[in-house]
Amino acid sequence: MPKAPASLTRPRRALFAAVALCSILAAAFAQEGVRQRPRRVSQPAPQPAPAQTPPRNVGSGAEEVDEDDVVRVETQLVSVPAVVTDRAGRPVAGLKADNFLIYEDGRPQKIANFATTEAPFEVALLLDTSGSTRADVGLIRRAALSFVEALRPGDRVAVVAFSTKQEGESKLAAVEVLSFLTDDRKALSDSIEMVGESAGTPFYDGLERVARDIFRDPPREELRGRRALVALTDGVDSTSESDFEEARERLKRAGVVSYFVQVNTEDYVEERLMRGCEEEGALRLSRTQLERYRRFFASRANPEDFRDFCRMGQFERMDISRAIYQLARREMDALAKDSGGKTFPVADLRDARRAFRQVAEEIGTQYSLGYYSTNKARDGSFRNISVRVRGLRDAQVRAREGYQAPRS
C-alpha cells in the first residue's frame, strides 16, 4: 500500500488508506478474472450484422428457413392425395380446403397446403419393354401416347424407359431418360417413338432414376403433392444395382404418388422357364433374381444351390418364379399405398390403353392436401391417416392410408 504524505491530517490519512486498499483489491480481482477467462486466439474484426428478415409462416406453426440459418425444423409436410366421388362413383370437383377434415391416429390436423383438381401435375412415365413385352413395343408406344393425350394442358411429363446397351460382347439392360419434364406434346411424342426393346428389367434402378433425376429438386409450392410416377411394368426386377427399399425411400423423399399399370406376364415367362436352357425361346432367371429369392424365401439355404439356374428342376424353377412375381406385386402395392396411388392390373398389353386412361382420369380428379403433424415425436412409427368430407352427402373419399414418421 502507498504511504500517505506527512502533511495530511489524521482523517485525510485514513481516507487515503481506504482508497488505496480498494485499488489493490480491484486489481487483484481483475487478475483472477484474467486467469479464469479462456484465452482468445486471433479473431477477425467484427462485421456488421446482416439485416434480419422475419421468417415466413408455412402453416401450423412451421417456419421456412434459409440454408444458412442454424435451425432444426422438427416438422415435415405430410402430403395426402385424395379423390372424392359421389354415390355413383363420379368424381366430385369444385371442393375447397374447408370441405376436408384430416385426422392422424384419430387426432384432427390443420390443413396447411391445398391444391384443387385444376392444379397441374408433373408425371414421370416409366415404360418396361423387357421380357414378354418386347414383342409388343408398338402397343406400348400407342398406349403411352394415348396416356399423354389424355392429360390436361399444363401437365408436364417425363419419359423414362428400359433399353439395351452393348458392353463388349454382352448386351445389358439400362435405364434411359428419353425426355425430361415438359408439356410439349410433340417432343413427348418423339420421345415415346424412341422407346425400344430391353435385354432385362432394371426396375428398381428405374424407380431410383425417377426420384434422383426427374424429381431431383423440391417441388414448387403449387406442385406439392402433385407429382406422380406412372409405370407400365410387371414389376419383376432382374438386373438392378439398387434394391427395393432404397428406391422406395427415394420416392418417399421426393413426394411422388405411384401408379402402376401392372401387366401380367407370369404365364408367358413360366412357360419359357420350363424349357431346357438350350431350347429356342427359353428364358433363365438371372443371378440377381435367384439371390433375391434366396434372401427373401430361403435365407438358410446354401447359396451355392442358387448359382446355376440350368441345373434346377422344373418344379423348383416354377416355385421360384411364382414367389418372385408375388414379391413384385407386394412391392408395387406397397409403393401405391405409401403414396396414395393405385395399381391397375391388366391381363395383357391390349388393356394397357384403357388402364392408362383410368390413371389419367385419376390424376385429373385428385385433390392434394398437406399438413404438419401435431405429433412431433421422431420415433419411426406408422401413423394412420383418415380424410373426411363435410358438406356432401354420401361422398366417398380415397386417400393415403398413412405414413412412416421420421426417426431421429
N, C-alpha and C positions, 0 to 999 in steps of 0.2 A: 504494500500500500504506500503511495507517495506521502511524504512528510509535509504537514501543514506549515505555512510560513509563521515565523515567530511573532509577526506584527498583528496577527488575528486575535480577537478576543476569544474567551473560552467558548461561548455559544457558537461563534462562527467556526471555531476549530472543530466542534462536534458535527456541525452541518457538513463541513468539508470532508470529514472522515466518512460520513454516511454515503455521500455521493460517490466517493472513490470506491467504497465497498460494493455498491451497486454496479459500478462499471466493471469491476473484476468478475463478479458473478455472471453478468451478462455475457462477457467474453468467454467464460468457461462453458456456459450452456451452448453458445454458438459453436465452440469447438466440438462438443459432444454430438450436436446435430450433424456436423460435417462428417464425423466418423460413422454415424448410423445411416446417412443417406447414400443410396447406391451411386457409384461413380459413373458419370456420363462420358461416353466417347464422343468424338466429333459429330456434331449434329448440324444439319443444314439450317440456314436461316428460315424462320417461319414464313410460309406463303400465305397470302390472303385466302380466307375460306371461300369456297365456291358458293354461289347463290343457291339457297335451298328451295327446291320445288316440292310443294306438298304432294304426297302420294295420291294416286287416283284410285278411287274405290272401284272394285270389280264386282262386288256383291257379297253379301253375308259376312261383312267384316273383313274380307280378304283384301290385300293391297297388292298393287303392281309395283315392282321394284326394278331398278336398273341393275345391270350385272355387276356394277362396281359397289353396290350397297351391300354391306355386311349384315344381311338379314336372312333368317331362315324362315321360309314360308311353310307353315305347318299344315296347310290345307291344299287340296288339289280339286280342280273342277271335275266332277263326275258327269260325263255325257250320257244322256238317256234318249236314244231314238224311240219314237212312239208312233204307231199307226192306229188311227181311230176309225172304226167302221160302225155303220148303223145296223139295225136288226137284219137287214137283207144282205149285209156284208159289203155294202158300198162305202168307199172312203168318205169321210166327213172332212170337208175343207172349211176354212174361214175361222178356225178357233183361235183364241188369244191365250196368252200366258195365264190369265185369271181363270180359264176353264180347267186348268190342270192342277192336280194335287199330287205331290210326290212324298213317299214315305220310305225311310231307310230303317229296316228292322222295326217297323211299326211306328217310328217317330217321324213327325212331319218335318219336311225340309223346305227351305226357301228357294224358289226358282231364281237363279242368278243369270241364266243365259237362255234365250228362247229364239228359235228360228221357225218361221212358218213353212208350209209346204211349197210356197213360191220361191224360197231361198235356193240359190244354186247349189249343185253338188260337184264334188271332184271324185272321179271314178278311175280306178286302175283296173283295166280289163286284162286278165291273165288267161292265156289260151294254151291248153295242153294238146299237143299234136303227137303224142307218143303212143306206143302200144297199138291197140286196135283202132285208134282214131287216125292213124297215119294214112289209111286208105281213103279217108273221108275229109281231107283237108279242105276241099271245096265246100262241103257242108258247113264246116266250122267257120270259114270266111263269111259265107252268106248269113249264118246265124249272128255272127259278130256285127256285121254291117246293119242288120235289122235292129239289133240292140242299140247301136249308136243313133240310128234314125229315130228310135222311139224315145230317146231322151229329149229334154226340153232345151230351147235356146238358152245359152248361158252356162249350161252344164259342161264341164271340161273333162276330157277323157285322156288317159294314157294307155298305150297298148304294149303289153309285155307277153312274150311267147317263148316256148322252148324251141331250140334249134340244134343243129348238129355242126360241130366244128371238127376239122381234121387235125389230129396231133400225131405226127409221124405216120405210122401205118394204122393207127386206131381212129375210130370215129367216136367222139364223146359228146354227150348231151350238154347243152349250155343254156343259160338264161339270157335273153336278149331284149333290151328296151327298144322297141320299134318306133315309139313316139312318146314324148313326154306330154304333160298335161296341156291340152289345147281344146278350143271349141271350134277349130277349123275343120269342118266336116270333110272337105276334100283331102286335107292332109291325113286325117284319120282313115279315110277310105284307102288311100295309097298305102298307108302303113299296114292295114289289115291284108291287103293283097300280097304283101311281102311275107306273110306267115307261111312257113314251110314245115317239113317233117322233122321229127326229133328222134335221136337214137336212144333216148331214155327219158326218165321223168325226174328232173331235179325240182320237185315240188316245194320242198322246204326252202331251197335256195331262191325259188321264185317268190315265195312269201317274204323272205328276208329282203330281197331286192326291192320289192314294192315298198316296204317300210323304210328302207335305207335311202333309196334314190328317188322314188316318186313322191313320197310324203316325208321327205327329209326335214323340211322347215316347219316350224309350228304354224298351225292354221291361222288365217286372218280371223278377226272377230266374227264376221258374218258366216264363216265356214266351220265354226266349231260344231262338232257333231254332224258335219255334212261331208264326210269323206268315206268312200266305200271301196272295198275290194270286191270285184265280181269275177269269179273264176269258173271256167269250164274245164272240168277235170274229173278223174275217178279218185284223185287224192292219194294214189298209191305211189309213194316216192321210191325211186330205185337208185339214184346216183348222188344225192345231195351231200355236200360237206357240212352244211348246217344241220341242226336237229330241230325237232318239232317245238320243244319248249323255248328254244332261243328265238325262233321265228314268231312264236305266239307272244312272247314278251315284247318284241319289237313292234308288232302290230298294235298291242295294247297301248304302248307309249305313244304311238302315232295317232291314236284315237280313230282307228279305222273300223267301220262297220263291215262285217264279212258276209258275203252272199256266195253260195256255191250252186252252180248248175252241175249236179252230180251225175255223171254219165256212168251207166252200168256196163263195165267191160269184163266182169268176172267170168262169165261163161266162155267168152272168146279166149281169154287168157288161160283159163284152166284146161280147156281142150288142147291147147298147144303145149302146155307144160307136161301133159301126159305122153307126148310123143318122145321118141328116142332123140338124144341130143344131135344125132347126125341126120335126122329126117328133115325133109323140106318143111318149112313153116314152123319148126319147133321153136319154143321160147325157153329161156332159162331165167331163174331167179338170180338176181345179182348178189354178189358177196355182201353188199350193203343191206339188201333185204334179208338175207339169211342171218346176218349178225343182229339185225333189229329183231327178227323173230326170236332168236335165241335169248336176247336180252330181256324181252318182254314176256315170253311164254315158256322158256326152258332155260332159265338162268343157271340151273345146277348141272346142266348137261355139259359134256366135253365139247369145247369149241371146235375141236378137230372134226367132229361129226357133221359140222355145217360148212366145211370148206369146199366140198366138191358136190355140186348140185347133181351132176350126171350119175353119181353113184347112189343117189337116193332112189327109193322105191316110189311107185306111182301114188300110193296112198299117203306116203309121207309128204310128197310134193303137194298133193291136194290139200292136206291139212294145213300146211304152211301157207299156201296161197289164200285159203279161206280166212285164216287168222289175220293175215296182213290186210285183207280187204276190210275185215271187221274193225281193225285198228284205224284204218284210214277214215272210215265213216264216223267213228267216235271222235276222231280229231277234227274233222270238218264240223260236226255238230258242236263240239266244244268251242271252236272259234266263232261260230254263229251265235251261240248263247253268251259267250263272253261280251260280245259287242252289240247285241240286239239285232243281229242279222237273221238269216234264214237259209236253209238248204232246200233246193228244188230238185228232187230225184227225177231222172228221165231214163226211160228204157233204152233209148239209142239216140244218135245224133239227129235223127229226123224230128225228135221232140225238143231239140235244144232251142230252136227259134221261139217256140211257144213259151218255154221257161224263161228265156231272155226277156220276152215281153212282160212276163209277170214281175221279173226283177225291176225292169224299168218303171212299171206301174207302182211298185212298192217304194222305189226311191222318190217318185214324183208325188207321193201322198204322205210322206213321212214328216212328222214334226221332230224338232231337235230341242230337247230340254237339257239344262245343266244346273247343277247345284254344288255348293260347298258343304260337305258333310258336317253336321254338328258333333259327330264323334271324331275327336281329334287324335284318338289312340292310333299309333302306328304299330299295330300288332299282327299284321298279315292275315287277319281273319276275313272270312267271306261274309259279305253284308248283303242282305236281301233288299231288293228294290220293288216297290209296287207303285203303279200310277193309276190314278182315277180321274175321271172327267166329270165335272159338275155342270149343270145347266142343260144336259141332254138326257133324254130317257132312252133306255135300252142300248146305250153306246157300249161298244166293246173296244178295249184297248189292248194292243200287243206291244210290249215294251221290254227292254233289257231286264233280265231277271235278277241281276246282282253284279257284284264286282269284288275283287280281292283287294283289301286295304293294303297300303304300303307298309313295309316293315322297316323299323329303324336299324 
